[in-house]
C-alpha cells in the first residue's frame, strides 16, 4: 500500500510539472462525511427520535442544528424536507418499507459541489454563483460547499476551493 501511495505521488508530481499545475483535484483524496439517510439526529440509527426531530423542523418549532440533518431528512430526495419524508421515516420505523428512495447513505465530498467526485473550477463557479445570488444550492451541495465547516457558504469557502483547485492547499479546514 505504501508503495502504491509513493508511486501515485510521483505520478501526480510529474503530471503537475507537465500540465503546469492546472490539474483537477480528486475529491477522493480529501475528507468526506457519510450520512445515514433517515438518521435525522445523526446518531447512527433510525428511530422515533429522528421522526420527532423531523416533525419539529417541519412545524418550525425546532430547526435543525446541523446541515447534515437536512440530507438525512430528505429521504425521498426531492430537495425539500416535508411531511412526505416524515411519512416515509414513519413507515420505515414501522417496517412497512425497507428502504428510502434516496438510498441508504450519502457521502459528502467537501469541495465537490457538482457531485462528480472531483474538485474543479466548475465547483468554484457554482459557489461563486451562489454567493452572487445567481443560483441556489441543494442540501447536498450546500454541505459540500461549506469547506470551512462554519455552517455558511461564503467568499471564504470560495477562496478555500480556489486555493485547493490551484494546488496551493491540500485539504479544507472542515477536514481534520
Secondary structure, DSSP 4 states (H G I P E B T S, - for coil): -HHHHHHHHHHHHHHHHHTTT--PEEGGGS-EEEEETT-TT-SSS-SHHHHHHHHHHHTTSS--SSTHHHHHH-TT-SSS--HHHHHHHHHHHTTS-S--TT-SEEEEETT-TTSSSEE-HHHHHHHHHHHTTS----HHHHHHH-TT-SS---HHHHHHHHHHHTTS-SS-TT--
